[in-house]
Amino acid sequence: MKQQTVSNPRTGSRLRCGIVLAGGDGTRLRSFVQRTCGTALPKQYVNLIGTRSMLEHTFRRAERLIRPERLFTVVSAHHLSHFEVRRQLAGRPPSTVVIQPENKETAPGLLLPLMHLAKRYPRATVAVFPSDHFILEDDLFMTHVYLAFRLVEKEPSRLVLLGVRPERAESDYGYILPGSPLPDLFPLGVRKISAFIEKPEPASARKAIQNGGLWNTMVMVFQPEILLNRIGQIASALYESFQRIAASVGKPNASQVVREVYRDLEPVNFSKALLEHFSGEHPPQLTVLPVRGVHWSDWGREECVVETLDRLRGAGLLGQLADPVGEEVRPLFDENKADQENEAEQEWLQGR
């Protein structure tokens, strides 16, 4: 039986949630942050540009589509020793900040908040947002995320990743190799995914680009049950560990269970250990949605930050980075108006 789209009974609209990944330590950018900003903060909490940190920019970007109370954030416990981190997190809605005992890479960093989210919103559709990305055109990027939501809501077995057309052979990024097109879904170049390449050597990166490879933004949309079922098939020990955590959510011993699980966990990179093995006949059906017209960069290294800012300065685009404090987040769509989404989707598709 085909799974039905989940709706919010209060509004009649689809229930969309999000996860912000902020549990990393930013070690590769640490010396640059210390030298330029004079702080030991992990990079996601630093104002590298504008008046907000990378994390705060991510919150505002995600909240174009997702209500704050449905946006969960994972951080590491030692981050909270910094006053600035506590300040940035103080205004988040109750129970949406999930604290991991230590950073165990991106797979545990995603799964821990997913356990909390799924407990509260068991049948939601979920988008994941790394907190260390630079994106110039927030609205346009989030419109692509919106289309990914729509795609998963129409075909719940799909896991949709956003891919950006490469501007150079970057060895520090992951690449998505598109497979066959899916014209019946959206006429936007949506394709199946044939393979992933994580941080290739320069020659391999150039070959990936020649074969139509896209930069993997790690922004993805899925239904939790589909993702967790696949993880259970290919990484049963990891799956069982987080099922133990899921069973403890909301109970008095929850923090103790998380500490015990993390103590025995090996670091697991989501892209390398999981995504690269999400193939075969079983769901999720991996799909890539190409992102067009957006300046995107993963600010993992000093060279990426400097190159991005130099390029924007040369193109006269830095003026678009005005970021007035106190400006309210403007939702892209009013979830109380279902017809607006259908009209917006058609307008967007016709405009492409």
N, C-alpha and C positions, 0 to 999 in steps of 0.2 A: 504493500500500500504506500502510495506517495505521501511523504510527510507534508503536513499542512503548514502554511505560513503562520507564525505566532503573532498575535495581536495583543496590544495593551487593552484590557477590558475597560479601563477608565476613559481612554481617548478614542479607542477603536483603531489606533495606528499601530504600526509595527514597533516592537520593542527592541531598541538598538542600544547596545552597551559598548564600553571601550575599556582597554587596558593600556596604561602608560608605563613603559619600561624605564625605570629610573634607578635600578639596583646596582648599576655598574660603578666602578671606581675611577674610570677615566685615566688610567695610568699612563697611556701613551701621550696624552695631552697635558699631563700634570706640570711638567717643567715650563711649557708655554703659558699656561694659566698663571703659574707662580710668577713668571717673569713679566707678563703683561698686565696682570690684574692684582698681583700682590696678595694672592690668597691660596690656601691649600684646599679649597673646596673642590669636590669632584666637578667635572666640567659642566654637567647638566644644571648645576645650581648657579652658574656664573653668567653675568651679563657680558657676553662676548660682542654683542651688538645690540643697539637699541636700549630701552629702559627696563627690559625684562630678561630673566635668565632663559636659557634654552628650555628648561622644564616649564616655566611659565608660558613661554610661547607655545609649547606643545599643548598645554591645557587649553589655551584660548583657541588654538586651531581645532582641536578635537571637539570643543564645545560649540563649534559652528553646527554640528550635527547631533551631539550627544549631551544630554542633560548632565550637569555636574554630579548629581547623586548616582548616576549610572556609569561614571567614569572612575575606574579603580586604578590606583597607582602603587607600584611596588618599589620600596626603597630598602637599603641595607641598614641594619641596626646602628653601625658606627657612623653613618651619615648624620644621625640625630645629635651627635656631639657638637655639631656646628649650629650656632644660633641662627645663622642665615637659612639653613635647611629647615629648621623648626618654624621660622617665620613664613617661608614659602608654602609650607604644608599646613599651617595653622587654620587657614580658611577653607580647607577642603571639607566636603560634607562628611558627617560621622560615618565611621567604619569603611571608608573608601580608600584609606591609606593602609596598605598591607606591609608589614615589616618582616623582612627575612633576616635570620640570624647572621648571615654572611653572604657574599656574592658567590654563587655557584654557577655562573654563566647564564646564558639566555633561556635555556629550556626550563630549569627550575624557576627562573625569574618570571617567566610567563605563566607557568602552571600554578604557582602559589596564589597569585591574585585571581586566577581563573577559578580556583576552588571556592573562593569567597564569592565571586560574582555569580557562579552557577548555583550556589546555595540560595542566594537572594533572588536571582532571575534565572530559573532553571531552563527556560526555553528561549532565551534571547539569542539574537545574532550579535556577534562580537567583532569589533575592530581592534587591532593592536597597533600602538604608536611608539616607536623608539623615541627617547627624549633628547637625542643628541644630533638631530638632523636640522639642517638649514633649509628652509623653504621660503621663497620670496612671495609667490602668489598663493597665499593661504586658501582663499575662496575657491580658486580653480582646482587646487589639489584636493580640497575636501569635496568638491563636486565629483571627482573621480572616486573618492571613498564612498560617497553616496551611491554611485553607480555600482560599486562592488557590493554594497549592502543589497541593492535591488536584485542583483544577479543571484546572490546567495539565497535571498528570500524566495526567488522564483525556483531555484534548484538547490535545495538545502544540502545536498551531498557534496557541493563544490567548496573548495577552499581557494579563495581568490587573492592573489598577490598583486601589488602594484609594481610595475617595472618602468624604469626611466631609460629613454634612449641615451646611450653613452656619448659623452663629448670627447673622450680620450680613452686610451687603454690603461685603466686604473687597476693596479694589482691589489689594492687594499679593499676592493669591493667584492661582493658576491654577484654572480651573473645568473640570469634566467635564460635558458634556451627555449624559445617558443616552438611548439609543435604545430599540429593542424589547427586551422581556424575554426571558430564557432560562430558563423554568421547568423544563426538563428537566435542567438542570445542578445547581442548588441552589435550594431554595425560599426564598431570602434576598434577593429583589429584584435578583438578578444581571441585568445588562443589557448589550447591545452599547453601544458608544460612538458617538454621532453626531457629536460635535465637541468641540474643546478651545477654551477662551478663556483666554489668558494675560494676567493683570494688567489686567483691564478697567477702564474708567472707572466711577465709582459707578452711573450710570444703567444701564450695560450689566451690571454685577454684579447689580443688583436684578432686571433682566430675566432673567438667567441663573437666579437663585434661583427666580423665579416659574415658570420652565420646568423646574424639578426639578434644576437644576444642583447638583453636589457639589464641595466643595473637593478639589483634586487633591493628595494627600499625597506624590506621587512615589514612594511605596512600590509596587513592582511586581514581578511574578513572571513568568518567561518561560524558554524554553529558548534558549540562546545562538545556536544555528544559525538559528533562526527570526528572532530579532532582527537578526542580522548580515546575513542574506539580504535583509531588507527595507531595511536601511540601504544595502546595495549597490545596490539599485534606485533609491533616491531621493537618495543622497549618495555617488556613486561615488568621488569624490576622497578624502573622509573614510574611506570603507571601505578603499580601497587603502592609505592611509597606515597604518592600523592592521593591515592584513594584513602589511605590511612589519615592523611591530613584532612581530606574532605569530610570524613566521618566525624572529625573532632571540631569542625567549625561551629562556633556558637556555644561550645561546651567549656566548662571551667579549666580543663586540662589542655586546651587548644595550643597555647604557647609552648607548653612542655612537649607536646607531640611534634610540633614544627622543629623545635631544637633537636629532638632526638633523630628525626628524619634527616635534617640537614647535616648532622654530625657524621652520618654514614654515607652521605651523597658524594659521588664524584662530580666534578664540574661537567656539564653537558651543554654543548653548543647546539642551539635549536636548528640552525641551518645545516651544519655539518653532520650532526648525529641523527637528525630526524627528517628534515625536509628532503635531503638527498635520497632518502629511502622511502619517501612517500610516492611510490610508483606501483605499478602492477594493476591488477583487476579490481582491487578493493577501494572504496572511497577513503579519503576525499578525492574527488576528481580535481586535480590541480589545474588551475587556470590563471593566466596572467592577463591583467588589464593594462595596456600601455598608457603611460601618463604623458600628455602632450602639453606643451606651452608653459612648463613649470621649471624654474631654476631650483634644482635640488642638489644637496651635497650632504654626505655623511661626514660630520666633523670629528673624525676619529684621530686625525693627525694634524700637526701644525701646518704642514704643507697644504692640506685641504682647506683649512680656514683662510690662510693667506691668499691662496689662489682664487678662492671664491670672492673674497672682498676686492682683490685687485681687478678681477674680471668685471664685477658689478660697477666698480668705480670707473673703469675705462668705458663702460657702456652707458654711464650716466644714470644708473639705476639705484644708486644708494639712497636717493631721495624718497624712494618707495618704502624705505624702512622706517619711516616716521611711526612712532609707537607711543602715542600719548597715554600717560598714566590716568587711570580712572575711566577710560573709554569702555563702555559696556560691550560684551560679546554680542555680535549680531548673528542670530541663527540663520542658516541658509534657507531652511524650510520650517514652516509652522506645522508641527506634528499633529495639531488639532484639525488641520485642513488636509484630508487625504487627497482631495482632487488636485491640490497644489503640487503634490509630488508627481502625479501623473503628467500634469501639464508641463512641469519643469523638465521632466525626463524627455518628453517629446521635443520640447524646444531645444534642449541640449543636443539630442541626437540629430535633429534637422540642421542645427548650426554647425555640426562637424562635417 
